[in-house]
Amino acid sequence: MLTELLYISEAVEYPAKPIDFGHILSRARQRNSDAGVTGMLIFHKGKFIQLLEGMSQGLTGIYNDYIQTDPRHKSIQVVAQGAIHARSFGAWSMGFAEPAAMQASMPLSLEKVIYQLMSDEAQKSRPSAGVVEMTRLYQQVR
Protein backbone atom coordinates (compact mmCIF):
# COMPACT_ATOMS: atom_id res chain seq x y z
CA MET A 1 0.00 0.00 0.00
CA LEU A 2 1.31 3.44 -0.93
CA THR A 3 1.70 5.46 2.26
CA GLU A 4 2.91 8.85 3.41
CA LEU A 5 4.52 9.74 6.71
CA LEU A 6 5.11 13.27 7.97
CA TYR A 7 7.26 14.02 10.98
CA ILE A 8 8.80 17.04 12.67
CA SER A 9 11.97 17.08 14.76
CA GLU A 10 14.58 19.45 16.20
CA ALA A 11 18.25 19.70 15.25
CA VAL A 12 20.40 18.73 18.23
CA GLU A 13 23.27 21.24 17.96
CA TYR A 14 21.67 24.01 15.92
CA PRO A 15 22.77 26.81 15.56
CA ALA A 16 26.08 26.11 17.37
CA LYS A 17 27.18 23.51 14.83
CA PRO A 18 26.50 23.89 11.08
CA ILE A 19 24.50 21.10 9.47
CA ASP A 20 26.08 19.33 6.51
CA PHE A 21 23.01 19.06 4.30
CA GLY A 22 25.07 17.81 1.37
CA HIS A 23 26.06 14.73 3.35
CA ILE A 24 22.58 14.19 4.78
CA LEU A 25 20.90 14.51 1.39
CA SER A 26 23.32 12.34 -0.57
CA ARG A 27 22.97 9.45 1.89
CA ALA A 28 19.19 9.87 2.23
CA ARG A 29 18.70 10.03 -1.53
CA GLN A 30 20.59 6.77 -2.04
CA ARG A 31 18.76 4.94 0.78
CA ASN A 32 15.39 6.29 -0.30
CA SER A 33 15.99 5.36 -3.91
CA ASP A 34 16.98 1.81 -2.89
CA ALA A 35 13.81 1.50 -0.76
CA GLY A 36 11.47 3.11 -3.32
CA VAL A 37 10.83 6.08 -1.01
CA THR A 38 10.36 9.66 -2.21
CA GLY A 39 9.74 12.85 -0.29
CA MET A 40 10.54 16.37 0.75
CA LEU A 41 12.64 17.76 3.60
CA ILE A 42 12.27 21.29 4.94
CA PHE A 43 14.72 22.78 7.43
CA HIS A 44 13.84 26.04 9.13
CA LYS A 45 15.00 27.63 12.39
CA GLY A 46 16.38 24.38 13.76
CA LYS A 47 13.34 22.29 12.83
CA PHE A 48 13.14 19.47 10.33
CA ILE A 49 9.80 18.83 8.64
CA GLN A 50 9.89 15.79 6.40
CA LEU A 51 7.25 14.09 4.30
CA LEU A 52 8.13 10.60 3.06
CA GLU A 53 6.06 8.50 0.68
CA GLY A 54 6.38 4.95 -0.55
CA MET A 55 5.22 1.41 -0.04
CA SER A 56 4.60 0.71 3.67
CA GLN A 57 7.49 -1.73 4.11
CA GLY A 58 10.14 0.54 2.56
CA LEU A 59 8.83 3.60 4.37
CA THR A 60 8.76 1.83 7.74
CA GLY A 61 12.32 0.57 7.22
CA ILE A 62 13.67 4.05 6.43
CA TYR A 63 11.84 5.59 9.38
CA ASN A 64 12.76 2.92 11.95
CA ASP A 65 16.32 2.19 10.84
CA TYR A 66 17.56 5.67 9.96
CA ILE A 67 15.32 8.53 11.02
CA GLN A 68 14.56 7.38 14.56
CA THR A 69 18.20 6.46 15.22
CA ASP A 70 19.85 9.56 13.73
CA PRO A 71 21.63 11.43 16.56
CA ARG A 72 21.51 14.77 14.70
CA HIS A 73 17.90 15.37 15.69
CA LYS A 74 15.59 14.88 18.67
CA SER A 75 11.95 15.20 19.69
CA ILE A 76 10.79 13.28 16.63
CA GLN A 77 7.00 13.38 16.31
CA VAL A 78 4.98 11.66 13.61
CA VAL A 79 2.32 14.20 12.71
CA ALA A 80 0.49 12.42 9.90
CA GLN A 81 0.57 8.95 8.42
CA GLY A 82 -1.79 7.20 6.06
CA ALA A 83 -2.58 5.71 2.69
CA ILE A 84 -2.31 7.88 -0.42
CA HIS A 85 -3.48 7.38 -4.00
CA ALA A 86 -0.41 8.93 -5.63
CA ARG A 87 2.96 10.35 -4.67
CA SER A 88 3.28 14.11 -4.35
CA PHE A 89 7.07 14.10 -4.78
CA GLY A 90 7.53 11.09 -7.04
CA ALA A 91 10.42 12.65 -8.95
CA TRP A 92 12.41 13.32 -5.78
CA SER A 93 14.25 10.67 -3.78
CA MET A 94 14.56 13.59 -1.36
CA GLY A 95 13.58 17.13 -2.29
CA PHE A 96 14.99 19.81 0.00
CA ALA A 97 14.01 23.33 0.97
CA GLU A 98 15.67 25.70 3.41
CA PRO A 99 13.33 28.71 3.41
CA ALA A 100 15.79 31.13 5.02
CA ALA A 101 18.32 30.51 2.23
CA MET A 102 15.62 30.45 -0.45
CA GLN A 103 14.20 33.85 0.48
CA ALA A 104 17.45 35.55 -0.43
CA SER A 105 17.44 34.07 -3.93
CA MET A 106 13.76 33.88 -4.79
CA PRO A 107 10.73 35.56 -3.28
CA LEU A 108 8.38 32.57 -3.61
CA SER A 109 6.41 31.37 -0.63
CA LEU A 110 7.21 27.88 0.61
CA GLU A 111 3.77 26.76 -0.51
CA LYS A 112 4.63 27.72 -4.10
CA VAL A 113 8.01 26.00 -3.88
CA ILE A 114 6.38 22.79 -2.57
CA TYR A 115 3.79 22.98 -5.34
CA GLN A 116 6.49 23.39 -8.00
CA LEU A 117 8.37 20.36 -6.65
CA MET A 118 5.27 18.17 -6.73
CA SER A 119 4.73 15.78 -9.60
CA ASP A 120 2.49 16.84 -12.49
CA GLU A 121 -0.11 14.27 -11.40
CA ALA A 122 -0.09 15.57 -7.82
CA GLN A 123 -0.43 19.19 -8.99
CA LYS A 124 -3.66 18.29 -10.82
CA SER A 125 -5.32 16.72 -7.78
CA ARG A 126 -6.07 17.77 -4.26
CA PRO A 127 -2.93 17.87 -2.05
CA SER A 128 -2.52 14.87 0.24
CA ALA A 129 -3.14 15.29 3.97
CA GLY A 130 0.62 15.13 4.50
CA VAL A 131 1.32 18.00 2.09
CA VAL A 132 -1.38 20.13 3.72
CA GLU A 133 -0.03 19.36 7.20
CA MET A 134 3.57 20.00 6.07
CA THR A 135 2.60 23.49 4.95
CA ARG A 136 0.70 24.12 8.21
CA LEU A 137 3.68 23.00 10.32
CA TYR A 138 6.00 25.30 8.41
CA GLN A 139 3.65 28.21 9.12
CA GLN A 140 3.90 27.40 12.85
CA VAL A 141 7.70 27.27 13.01
CA ARG A 142 8.52 30.31 10.91
C-alpha positions as CSV (number, residue, x, y, z in Angstrom):
1,M,0.0,0.0,0.0
2,L,1.3,3.4,-0.9
3,T,1.7,5.5,2.3
4,E,2.9,8.9,3.4
5,L,4.5,9.7,6.7
6,L,5.1,13.3,8.0
7,Y,7.3,14.0,11.0
8,I,8.8,17.0,12.7
9,S,12.0,17.1,14.8
10,E,14.6,19.5,16.2
11,A,18.2,19.7,15.2
12,V,20.4,18.7,18.2
13,E,23.3,21.2,18.0
14,Y,21.7,24.0,15.9
15,P,22.8,26.8,15.6
16,A,26.1,26.1,17.4
17,K,27.2,23.5,14.8
18,P,26.5,23.9,11.1
19,I,24.5,21.1,9.5
20,D,26.1,19.3,6.5
21,F,23.0,19.1,4.3
22,G,25.1,17.8,1.4
23,H,26.1,14.7,3.3
24,I,22.6,14.2,4.8
25,L,20.9,14.5,1.4
26,S,23.3,12.3,-0.6
27,R,23.0,9.5,1.9
28,A,19.2,9.9,2.2
29,R,18.7,10.0,-1.5
30,Q,20.6,6.8,-2.0
31,R,18.8,4.9,0.8
32,N,15.4,6.3,-0.3
33,S,16.0,5.4,-3.9
34,D,17.0,1.8,-2.9
35,A,13.8,1.5,-0.8
36,G,11.5,3.1,-3.3
37,V,10.8,6.1,-1.0
38,T,10.4,9.7,-2.2
39,G,9.7,12.9,-0.3
40,M,10.5,16.4,0.7
41,L,12.6,17.8,3.6
42,I,12.3,21.3,4.9
43,F,14.7,22.8,7.4
44,H,13.8,26.0,9.1
45,K,15.0,27.6,12.4
46,G,16.4,24.4,13.8
47,K,13.3,22.3,12.8
48,F,13.1,19.5,10.3
49,I,9.8,18.8,8.6
50,Q,9.9,15.8,6.4
51,L,7.3,14.1,4.3
52,L,8.1,10.6,3.1
53,E,6.1,8.5,0.7
54,G,6.4,5.0,-0.5
55,M,5.2,1.4,0.0
56,S,4.6,0.7,3.7
57,Q,7.5,-1.7,4.1
58,G,10.1,0.5,2.6
59,L,8.8,3.6,4.4
60,T,8.8,1.8,7.7
61,G,12.3,0.6,7.2
62,I,13.7,4.0,6.4
63,Y,11.8,5.6,9.4
64,N,12.8,2.9,12.0
65,D,16.3,2.2,10.8
66,Y,17.6,5.7,10.0
67,I,15.3,8.5,11.0
68,Q,14.6,7.4,14.6
69,T,18.2,6.5,15.2
70,D,19.9,9.6,13.7
71,P,21.6,11.4,16.6
72,R,21.5,14.8,14.7
73,H,17.9,15.4,15.7
74,K,15.6,14.9,18.7
75,S,11.9,15.2,19.7
76,I,10.8,13.3,16.6
77,Q,7.0,13.4,16.3
78,V,5.0,11.7,13.6
79,V,2.3,14.2,12.7
80,A,0.5,12.4,9.9
81,Q,0.6,8.9,8.4
82,G,-1.8,7.2,6.1
83,A,-2.6,5.7,2.7
84,I,-2.3,7.9,-0.4
85,H,-3.5,7.4,-4.0
86,A,-0.4,8.9,-5.6
87,R,3.0,10.4,-4.7
88,S,3.3,14.1,-4.3
89,F,7.1,14.1,-4.8
90,G,7.5,11.1,-7.0
91,A,10.4,12.7,-8.9
92,W,12.4,13.3,-5.8
93,S,14.3,10.7,-3.8
94,M,14.6,13.6,-1.4
95,G,13.6,17.1,-2.3
96,F,15.0,19.8,0.0
97,A,14.0,23.3,1.0
98,E,15.7,25.7,3.4
99,P,13.3,28.7,3.4
100,A,15.8,31.1,5.0
101,A,18.3,30.5,2.2
102,M,15.6,30.5,-0.5
103,Q,14.2,33.9,0.5
104,A,17.4,35.6,-0.4
105,S,17.4,34.1,-3.9
106,M,13.8,33.9,-4.8
107,P,10.7,35.6,-3.3
108,L,8.4,32.6,-3.6
109,S,6.4,31.4,-0.6
110,L,7.2,27.9,0.6
111,E,3.8,26.8,-0.5
112,K,4.6,27.7,-4.1
113,V,8.0,26.0,-3.9
114,I,6.4,22.8,-2.6
115,Y,3.8,23.0,-5.3
116,Q,6.5,23.4,-8.0
117,L,8.4,20.4,-6.7
118,M,5.3,18.2,-6.7
119,S,4.7,15.8,-9.6
120,D,2.5,16.8,-12.5
121,E,-0.1,14.3,-11.4
122,A,-0.1,15.6,-7.8
123,Q,-0.4,19.2,-9.0
124,K,-3.7,18.3,-10.8
125,S,-5.3,16.7,-7.8
126,R,-6.1,17.8,-4.3
127,P,-2.9,17.9,-2.0
128,S,-2.5,14.9,0.2
129,A,-3.1,15.3,4.0
130,G,0.6,15.1,4.5
131,V,1.3,18.0,2.1
132,V,-1.4,20.1,3.7
133,E,0.0,19.4,7.2
134,M,3.6,20.0,6.1
135,T,2.6,23.5,5.0
136,R,0.7,24.1,8.2
137,L,3.7,23.0,10.3
138,Y,6.0,25.3,8.4
139,Q,3.7,28.2,9.1
140,Q,3.9,27.4,12.8
141,V,7.7,27.3,13.0
142,R,8.5,30.3,10.9
